[in-house]
Amino acid sequence: MLSYVLVSLLTIFQPDSEIRQSLYADRLFDQHAYRAAILEYKRLLYYRPDTAKADLAYYRIGLGYYHQGNQELARRKFEKVMQSFPDSPLYLQAQLMLGRTYFDAKNYSTARATFFQVANADTDGETAAQARYLRGWCYIHQQAWFKAISEFRTVQQLQPNTPLSQSATQLADMTYANTPLPLKSPRLAQWMSTVLPGTGQIYAGRLKNGLISGALSTVVFYLLVDSIREERYVDTVGICLVGSRFYLGNRDDAREWTIEHNRRLEADFVRRLKQQTRDNPPLIAQPKLPG
């Protein structure tokens, strides 16, 4: 902490020490002291806005914000690199990280489009392989299984015999072997409960809920018939009002339970994919950090 304060003060009174400032900021960043590193990179840009390392400074500020969980500020810095330094070797790295911020925000369509631009700009390099790998994960989260497999196979072609390729191969093979998932139809469940209350819930895997709904529907139907037979029409109206609400709710429940069943099935498969590759490259492939 003392060394940080001393170097910071030295930089303030000697703003021409660009190399020293840059090296110190890099050291903080490499030590994962992102908050301090961001301040030092900003100080460098303030005193030396024309520094040759401006693109790296903005890029690492963006990475610092990203690692701190501030996706919005990170996105702005990555966009700054792309807009202000279109010829920088960091351009594609910044664009890849921009896509990662969208991915983490579960905006998979925008993330996929961003990764597509990266892959097209770097058709056969490591960055392209990372972009394809990430596009594959976007498709996984969107349940576009065959497109995901295609992206993972492309990674194998771009970067054969690499850890990223091995991870992509596992993902492609597992996705091919287990998809399409045995999803159930919410519409069918709703119609089943329309014809015979409770059967839609049973179809959705909710046996207990289905049996209870069926039993209650039977009781309501019995009370309705009994009130009509005994000419208790006021009771009939009341039973109809209560029973109709229960009947319609029963249909909606069957649909919602089926949707929930499908969501759990999809989430479980994605979780298994993550577990399959946990000892290989991380889910979001790390871009190279230029020194």
N, C-alpha and C positions, 0 to 999 in steps of 0.2 A: 504493500500500500504506500509506504514511504517513497519507494523508488518511482512509483507512478506519479505521485505529487511532484517530486523533484524534476522528473523529465518533463512533466506538463508545464511547470513554471519555466524551465529552460527553453521550452519551445515557444512560449509566449514572448519571452524577451529576445529570442533568436529565431524569428520566423523564417530565416533563410536555411535552416537546418532540415531541408526536405528529406534527405536520405535517412537521417536519424529519426525523424517523425514517422516516416513510412515503415521503417524497420520495427519501431516500437509498436505501432498499430498492428503490424503483422504478427508480432510476438503475442500480443494480447489476444488476437483472434485465434491463433494456433492453440492458445491455452484455454480456449472457450470462454474467455472473459468478454463476452459479446457486448455488454453494455459499455464497458470501458473502451473497447476497440472501436465501437461506433463513434464515440466522442472524439477519439484520436483521428479517425479518418475524416470526420467533419472538420476538425481543426486543420488538418492538412489541406483540405479543399478550400477552407476559408483563407488561409495565408497563401496558398499556391493553387489558385483556381485553374491555372494553365499547366499544372503538373502533368508529366507524361503518364502518371499512374492514376489519373482521374477516373478512368473507366474501371480499374481494379478497385479503387476506393468506393465508388458508388455500388459496385457489385457486392463487395464484402459488407457494406452497410446493409444492403438488402438481405444478404445471408444472415447477418446478425439479427435483424428484425425477424427473419423467418424462424431462426432457432429460438427466439424469445416468444414465438407464437403470435406476433403482430403481423398477420397476413396482409393487411391493407397497406401498411407502410412498406413492407417488403415488396409488394407488387409495384408500388410507385417507383421504387429504386430500380427494379429490374426493367421497368418501362423506360426509365431515365437513361439507362445504359443503351437500350435499343434505339431510342430516339436521338440521343446526343452523340453516340459512337457507333454508327452503322457499319464501319469498317473494322471495328475492334474484334480481336480473336475471342472476346468474351460475349459477343453478340448472341451466339447460339446457346451458350451456357445460361445467359440471362433469360432468353426465351424459354429454355427448358425449365428453369426455376419458376418463371411466370406461370407456366402450365401446372407446375406442382402446387402453386398457391390455389389455383382453381380446383385442382384435384382434391386437395385437403378440405376445401370448402364444399365438396361433393357436387360441384358444378361440372359434371363429367363431359357434357357436350362441348363446353368452351375449352376445357382442358384437352379434350381429344383433338379439337381443331388446332389448338396451339402446338401440340406435339406433332401433328401432321405437317405443319409448316417447318418445324425443325427437321423432321425426317426428310422432307423434300429438299431442304437446303444443304443437308449433309447426307448424301444418299448412301454412302458406304462406310461411314466412320463410326467411332464409338458413341458419339453423341446421337447419331441416328438410331443406333441399337437401343440406347436408353429411351429415346423417344418412342420407339416401337414397343418396347417393354411396357412403358407407361400407358400407351394407347391400349395395349392388351388388357391392362387392369381396368381402364375406363370401360371397355366393353364387358368385362366381367361384372362390374357393378351395374351395368345396364342390361345384364342378362342376354347380351348378343354373343352367344357362346362361340359360334363358328367364326365370327370376325375376330374374337379374342384369340382363338387358336391360330388363325392366319397371321396375326401380329407376332405371336410368340414364335411361330415357325420362321418368320422373317428375321427375328433376332438371331436364331440359330445360323442363318445364312450369312448375316452381317458380321457376327463375332463368334465364329466356331471355336470350340475348345476353350471357352472362358467361363468363369463362374456365373456371369450373367446369362450366357447361353445355356448352361446346365440348369439354371433356375427356370428359364423360359421353356426348356424341353420338358421339365417336370410338370409345369403348369399346363402346357399344351396337351401332354399325354393324359393327365388327370381330368382335364376339362373334356377331352374327347371321349374318355371312358365313362363319364358320369352325366353327360348332358345329351338331350334336353332333360331337365329335371321333371319328375312325375308330379307336376302341378295339378291342382284341382280347379274346377270351373265354378267361380262364384255365381254365375247365372244359373247353372244347373242346380246348385245348392239351394238357391232362392226358389226355384220352381218346385223342387222336391218338398220343401217346407210349405209351399203353397198348396200342394196336393195332399200331403200328409205331414202335418206339423211335427217337427222333431227330427225327421229323416235327413233334412239338410245339415243339421248340426252333427248328426252321426256320420254323414258323408265327409264332413270337414274334420273328423277325428275327435269330436267332442261327444263321446258316448253318453256321459252322465247328463250333460246339458240337453242332449237330444231326448233321452228318456224322460227327464223332468218336463220338458216342453210338451212331449207327447201326452204324458199323464195329465198335465194341467189342461191341455186342449180338450182331452176327453171329458174331464170334469166340467169344463165350461159348456161343452156341447150337451152333456147330460142335463145340466141345470137349465139350459135354454129350452131343450125339448120338454122338460118337465114343467116349466113355467107356461109354455104354450098349451100343453095338454090340460093343465089345470086352470087355464084362462086367467093367469096372473100377468096381465099385459104390461103393467107398470114394471114388474120385475123383468119381464122379457126385454123391455127397452133398455133397462139398466144393464142387464147381462150382455145385450148386443153392443152397447157402448164400450163396456169394459172388455168384452171378448174380442171386439174388432181391433182395439188398440193392442191387445196381447197378440192377436193373430198377425197383424202387420209387423209388429216388433219382432215376432218369431221369424218371419221371412227375412227381415233385415239382419237379424243376428246370424242367421245361417250364411248369408252372403259375407258379413264381416268376419266370421270365424274362418271361412274359407280363404279370404284374402290374408288373414293373419297366419294361417297354416302355410300358405305359399311364401310369405315373407320369412317365416322361420326356416323353411326349407332352403331358401336362397341364402339367408344369412349363415346358416350352418355350413353350406357348401363353400362359401367365401372364406369362412373361418378355417375350414379344412385346407383350403388352398394356401392360406397364410401359414398354417402350421407346417405344411409340406415344404415350404421354402424358407423356413425361419433360420436354418443354418447356412443358407446361401446368401446372395446379395439381398439387401433390404427390400422391402416391398416397393418403396420409391427409390429407384437407383440413384445413388449419390453422384452428382456431376463432379468432374475434376475441379480442384481449386488451384488456379494458377498461382505460382509463387512470385 
